Amino acid sequence: MALQHQKLSSFVLTENMDMSRHSSLSTGGRAEYYAEPRSIQDTIHVVEIAYKKGLPITVIGSGTHVLVADDGIPGLVISTAGMKGMSIKGDLIITAPGETLDNLINVAIEHNLIGLEEIAGIPGTIAGAVSVNAVANGRSISDVFFYADYLTANGEIHRRPCFHDYFKKQKSAFKNGEIMISIALRLIPSRKTAEARERKENYVEKMFIPPCRRFSGEIFRDTPFMSAAEAIKKAGLTGKNGRGAEFSEYQPNSIFTYPGCSSGEVYNLIREAEVTVKEKLGIDLERSITLLGNFTD
Ligand SMILES: Cc1cc2nc3c(=O)[nH]c(=O)nc-3n(C[C@H](O)[C@H](O)[C@H](O)COP(=O)(O)OP(=O)(O)OC[C@H]3O[C@@H](n4cnc5c(N)ncnc54)[C@H](O)[C@@H]3O)c2cc1C
């Protein structure tokens, strides 16, 4: 389909955006172009601009699970974190991609819909969570995912339904450049909302998420032999050791950065973990975090 959409201008297209401001690790270079559309029409318009300029598209939510290269990201970065809004139809909650998980769970409970409490406390947007199939306390987004509507780089809108084969733990069901614009989750109707609220608060407390600044989500996927956190701990990789980035003592599969740290240092730490875990434990770690831009060994 040719791109012919009405042009709106309620978003700003920024050149040379400092992407460390849009990554929870607070590292990395600049995006050639950056836009934060607030509506589907705006997103279509942004994609049209990229199409006309021949720019590759990179999509992010709120950047809690990405590592941005120090050389930056060529083309256009679109963040859907500003796309808000939800509606309820029976047991379906249909949400814009930028809603936070926290807000989504609260609104669902207010409308007598439960089933997401276990993942309460995970930072980031619902689209980011669907993209990586976020998991916590034995519950994953794929348990409640019904469909997502997404926009392709050539301006077509498609629907991806809830075939579970699309999801593996923390593996994206979406290709580069496919932008989720609307997501439907099927929840469980229930009047036990007070209990659900309490359960949610308990999970938030249990998870004890540290402040998101300078912190990443899980770097590696769990292995068939042991969790990635266990492997990193067993390989003796946690702690600062005089570097700008470290695997957290508290959450060994997450990286914490210190001011002045570069993405190159984070990447080197990730590579070191892969090599050390292979040498010491014979296990191949698979990355979960999304690398944006070019990284070389
Ligand atoms: C302190 C901390 C704790 C965390 N704990 C957990 C945890 O317990 N469990 C867990 O699973 N995760 C955890 N995470 C990781 C992270 O919070 C989740 O993966 C979150 O859902 C990512 O959302 P985001 O909006 O920040 O996505 P981003 O980091 O911005 O993006 C993540 C991926 O989603 C894709 N994406 C984002 N928006 C769209 C869109 N609209 N269309 C298509 N693709 C899109 C991006 O391309 C990228 O590949 C944690 C992170 C932090 C910082």
Residues whose N, C-alpha, C, O or C-beta is under 5 A from the ligand:
A	BS01	LIG	S24 V59 I60 G61 S62 G63 T64 H65 V66 T80 P97 I122 P123 G124 T125 A127 G128 A129 S131 V132 N133 A134 V135 A136 F174 E178 I179 M180 I209 P210 C212 F215 S216 G217 E218 T290
